[in-house]
Amino acid sequence: MEVEEILCYNSRMDFWDNLSGGFSCLAPMEGVTDMVFRQVVARAGRPDVFFTEFTNVNSFVSEEGRYNALERFRFLPEEQPIVAQIWGKVPEYFGVTARGLKDLGYGAVDVNMGCPDKHVVAGGGGSGLIRTPELAVEIIRGTKRAGLPVSVKTRLGYARVDEWKDWISLLLKQDLAALTVHLRTKKEMSKVEAHFELVPEIVAVRDELAPRTKLIINGDIKTPGEGQRFVDMGVDGLMIGRGVFADPFCFEKVPASHSREELMGLLKYHLDLFDEYKLMSFEPLKRFFKIYVNGYYGAAEIREKLMRCKTTDEVRGIIGA
Ligand SMILES: Cc1cc2nc3c(=O)[nH]c(=O)nc-3n(C[C@H](O)[C@H](O)[C@H](O)COP(=O)(O)O)c2cc1C
């Protein structure tokens, strides 16, 4: 360990240390978990930790990409604790980006080592790093130079499930603040069920190699309640992604059922924030409508009308906002 890292390690006491067992995280989701949608989730029932969608370090360090990267990193103070997720393959760029994130007010940074997207992998980033472990270690070191707590989100392996032990052990030896394991390989994408059967073994390896590193599991967990059995096995945190599409209230501390009017209220809130912050164009906004207009007689017809809209005011006209 370098002197810089030892100092960073010894003085490390950050929000990760203060989280109690069974904490919940909203998964990073590109094109979904921008500041606007995170506000919607916060109103419905906030998770203990937010993650941003991932942003390429190349864009953060380049003049052309910087404006867009800064837009993607927008957040509100009340979202803390929030973790900025970054990806790429050049260790120095990770250091520069992490320092920039610190200046922006972020208290933690997460490195994506799990994305299976073919463009990301072809460029050597995301789950491509599972195949270049030495580079992965260099990237973690580079990111740590900014002095923020560093976490990693990854998968079990690249092509085979049995890669997990070497890969996860290597990551756990890097003194990470937290490690999120999506319980599938890159090759499995999201096509097979998450390998929940491995949780006790992964917990045992974490306990042996890095008892201070928070272990977060991810994949197919729809609510914190559903994931409680893994907390009982020694997991620290539960990360939920697509569960918010099925139920935007899924992070509520006391689960309750919600009326159609409450869902419409969330949609109105989403539209207002969309207009206020203008973080995306109208077309991709349409992907969110199914979250709010779903599960009752006539919902499909309303959605069909919403999909033909071109402005938020047209949407408001249909839902009577
Ligand atoms: C639309 C979408 C975008 C995603 N973008 C990211 C991302 O930017 N960074 C990341 O680490 N994972 C990303 N993921 C993966 C999720 O964070 C999560 O690992 C995956 O959906 C499995 O968890 P779940 O079953 O709770 O959804 C994305 C997933 C989806 C569905």
The ligand as a Gaussian input file, in Angstrom:
#p B3LYP/6-31G(d) Opt

LIG

0 1
 C      -32.127000       0.573000     -17.992000
 C      -30.955000       0.077000     -17.195000
 C      -29.804000       0.828000     -17.134000
 C      -28.703000       0.387000     -16.370000
 N      -27.606000       1.178000     -16.252000
 C      -26.599000       0.832000     -15.381000
 C      -25.543000       1.729000     -15.074000
 O      -25.480000       2.873000     -15.559000
 N      -24.579000       1.288000     -14.208000
 C      -24.626000       0.045000     -13.610000
 O      -23.756000      -0.303000     -12.817000
 N      -25.635000      -0.807000     -13.882000
 C      -26.629000      -0.420000     -14.717000
 N      -27.700000      -1.261000     -14.905000
 C      -27.761000      -2.533000     -14.142000
 C      -28.509000      -2.315000     -12.814000
 O      -27.839000      -1.402000     -11.988000
 C      -28.702000      -3.642000     -12.061000
 O      -27.422000      -4.192000     -11.820000
 C      -29.513000      -4.662000     -12.848000
 O      -30.690000      -4.064000     -13.377000
 C      -29.922000      -5.857000     -11.961000
 O      -30.625000      -5.410000     -10.822000
 P      -32.242000      -5.475000     -10.718000
 O      -32.656000      -6.884000     -10.967000
 O      -32.562000      -4.980000      -9.343000
 O      -32.770000      -4.553000     -11.809000
 C      -28.781000      -0.854000     -15.688000
 C      -29.945000      -1.609000     -15.768000
 C      -31.027000      -1.163000     -16.493000
 C      -32.287000      -1.999000     -16.526000

